[in-house]
Amino acid sequence: MPESSGNAALFLDLGGTLIKLDETQEIPQDSNGSVIVELLDNVADRLRPMREYLMFVVTNQSKIKRGRFTMDQIEDALRVLDQKLGDILTAWKVCPHDDADGCECRKPKCGMITELAGLYGVDLSNSIMVGDSPADEGAARAAGVKFIHARDFFGWR
């Protein structure tokens, strides 16, 4: 792992943090199977001015393993998300596994965070994970980054 250059980063969950979920709390798809990327309230307004930070999306997507999404569909959605945010995302990592796989990348483990940190010289002790679930909080703790719940970070009440 490269030595940290002191870069501060925001690690962001996807569904329920940046984009809306459907009534079953899943990432929605349109009739063609494309992921619907509808930003949640205040996401763009809060993130756009934070360009001085490296910004990463780290997302569990076990529906890839189950055949409900493809990696291409999720990556297309992440590109659309980045465009809607003004091209501010540094990178993203997608875990296509489910809990039974026991992989190191699936949140609440911290593999996605630590891999990105190593690639981009991130100082984890000076970084933040924003998410909406106990798995997000667990990954933050495991990686040694501060956790802020999405409702607090984006000012939802």
Residue, then its C-alpha position, 0 to 999 in steps of 0.5 A: m500500500p502506498e504511503s499516505s500523502g495526507n489526502a482527505a476523502l469522502f467515501l459515499d454509499l450509493g442507494g439511500t445515501l446518494i440516490k433514491l430507492d424504490e418502495t422495496q428499498e432497492i435501487p430502481q430500474d426502468s422498463n429497459g433494465s437501466v438503473i434509475v439515478e434520481l438524486l436524493d435531496n441536497v446531495a448535489d448542493r452539498l457535494r459540488p462545493m467539496r471539490e477539494y476532497l477526493m470522493f469515492v462511491v463504495t457500494n454493495q451490489s449483491k444483485i449482480k451475483r443474483g442476476r438482477f443487475t450487471m456490473d455494466q448497469i451499475e457502472d453506467a448508473l455511477r457514470v450518470l450519477d457523476q454527470k449529475l454531480g458535475d463530474i466530481l467523483t474520483a472513483w468508485k468500487v462495487c462489491p458484487h458479492d453477497d454475505a455468503d461469499g465472505c469477501e473482504c470488499r463487502k461492507p461492513k468489511c472495509g476492503m473497498i475503502t482501504e483499496l481506494a485509500g491505497l490507490y489514491g494516497v488517502d489519509l483514512s484518519n482524516s476522511i469520512m464515510v457517509g452512509d445510511s446503514p449499519a454496514d456503512e458504519g461498520a465499514a467506516r469503523a473497520a477502516g478507521v474513518k469517521f462515519i456520518h449518517a446521510r440524514d445528518f450530512f445532507g440535512w434531511r429531517 
